[in-house]
């Protein structure tokens, strides 16, 4: 994670930092780019997008939020998210201090120093963060982390490898090569 953030800190582009245990709606990247562009064009400020709301928002950690509408869905402001973030490299550069300790995420003895509440969630005091309603992705680490407003089962079933068209050696569906 730290290496991904470090790579982005030297660039001038949008980045999506993602872990391998997320299932995405097929429109996730498209909608995040469009909503980011919408907010940036209105405010001239960088924002952070998280593809799903943090489960804390549905428990004891309720706090006031703003709702913003895009052409595709509503987005809720939030102060809690995982390290799975969509933002501009300039936000990473300017607020590197909130990314630096992500280097401890894989360290058993120091991983608490790399937790979201001690790193990237502190960023949201300076750069607004928004999560989509319904979610555009689901975190498959544990069942309680799945967003409540996300039809992950239908998405999972639609991407069953047994139901997908066969692939050519190049990785393209054979139907696209005809």
N, C-alpha and C positions, 0 to 999 in steps of 0.2 A: 504494500500500500504506500509506504513512504517513498519508495522508488518511483512509483507512478506520479505522486504529487511533485516530487523533485524534478522529474522530467518536464512536467507542465510549467513549472515555475520559470523556465527559460524560454517560453514560447508566447505567441500572440494569437491564440485560437480558443475555440470552445473545446472543453474536454468533458468526457463522461467517465468517471472513475467507478468501476463496477466490479463486484465480486462474482465468483462463479456459481453461487447458489441462489441466483435470482432467475425467475421465470418472467419474461416480458410479454406484454401485449405487442402484437405486430406493429402497432403505430407508436410505440413508446418513444423512440428516438425522434421521429418526425414531430410528434406533439411537443416534446421538450424543447426542440429547436424553435418551433413556431412560438411557443409561449415565452421563451427567453427573448426572442426577437421582439415580441409584442411589448414586454415590460421594458426592455432596453430602449426601444424607440419612444416610449412614453416618458421615461424617467431619466435616460442617459446614464443609468447606474447598472452595475453588474448585480446579478442576483445568483442564488444557489437554488437548484431544483433537486428534490429527492423523489424518486419514482414511486414511492409508497409512503403513506403516513406511518409514523412511529407508533407502535402499539400502545405507548404510554398515553397517547391522546384519547384512548378509549377506556382508560382506567382512572386511577386516582390523580393523575397529573393533568387535569384539565385547566386550560388557561385561555384567555381571550384570543381570538384569531380573526384575521381579515380574510374575506373570501373575494377572489378575483375571478372573473369569468373570461374564458378564452372561447374561440369559435367551437371548441370540441368538448370542453368540460369546465368545471369549477376547479380552482386551486386554493388551498388553504395555507395561510402563513403558519409556520411552525418554528419551534425552538429546539426540537429534538429530531435527530435523524441518524442513520448509520453512516459509515464512511462512503456509502454509495451516493455520489453527488455529480450533478451536471452544472458546470460553471465555466467562467472564462479564466484563462491562465493569469490574467491580471489580478484577479481576486486571490489566487494562490500566491502570487508574488508579493502583493501588498500585505497579506496577512499570513505570511509563512509561519509566524510564531504559533499559529493554531494548527499547523500541519506537522511541525517538526517532531513532536513526540509520537507521531504515528509509527515511528521506527520501533517502538516497544510493543506493537501489537502481537508479534510472534514470539516475544520473550516471556516465558512462563513466570519468571520472578518479577518482571516489571511491566507486564501487559496492562495493569491498571493505569499506568501512566499514559498509555496510548488509547485509553477508552474514549469514546465519542464525547462523553461529558467533560473530559479534560482536554480535548483537542478541538475537533471540528465543530462541535455544538457551540463552543465559545465564539466561533466565527459569526454566528447568527445574531450576535449583539451588534455587529458592524455591517453585515451584508444580509439582507432579507432572504429567508428560505421559504420555499413554497412546495407543497406536496399536492398531487392531483387527487380529485374525487370524481369517480372512483380511481383507485390506484392504477398505475400503468405497469407495475411489476409487483411480484411477490417474493419475499425472502424465505427461502426454503430451509432455513437452519433448524428451526423447531416449529411445531404447529402454532404456538401462541404468537409467533412473529408474523404470520400471514395476515395481511390487511383484511378487515371485516367486509369492506366494500370492494371485492375483487373476485370475479368468477374464475378462480384459478383452475378449477376442475375442468371446465369446458376448454380452456386454453391448453391444459395438459393433454386432454384427450384428442384435441385437434392436431397436436404435434406428436402423436404416437408414431414412432418410427415404422411400425408395421403397416400403418395406413398411408404413409408418405410415398410418393412415386420413387422408383428406383433411381439411383444416381449413377452417372457415368464416372469413369476414372478421374475426370477433372473435377468432380464434385457437383456438377450441374445436373439437374433432373434430365433424364433422357428425353422427355417430351420437349424440352427447350432446344435440343440439338437437331430436331427434325425440321 
